[in-house]
Amino acid sequence: MIQNKRFYVHLRKIGYYIFVLFIILGSILALLNRYLLKTNNEVTQGQVVEISSGGRYHPGQIWVDYTFIVNGIQCKSSTLIETIQVNQKDLEKYFVGKKFPVIYNPQFSTSYNPISDMLIFPDTFAEFKKEFPDSLKWVLQYYHPE
């Protein structure tokens, strides 16, 4: 009985280490993707197709799902927006179906998992050192930066 207890304690520790390893690898992958996007990028137009809440793993955030076309291939991706910056109902009502610039890495853009981000608000444009266009000034009425 005691040996079984020790086994389960060791098994639980191993599970914890595997979980931490996946968190670390996921973080490294996310940072690498952002770096690849900032160092080699092109801009195209994309369309917002769906807005949904961040859910259990991203509370306080809103998923913006979008599509864009690269070399005749339709790519689908998502980006997260903080709920303190925008209202989800406004996004659902005024942004779905609208077109916005999408920045993507041409070397790593596949239809399944492109390295991309949709440029909607001024902070995202600034992150990629792109100028916020006059044609998108209408979004500022729905944007409430911290």
Summary of the structure (lengths in Angstrom):
residues: 146
radius of gyration: 19.5
end to end distance: 56.1
largest distance: 71.5
contacts: 390
relative contact order: 0.16
helix: 43%
strand: 28%
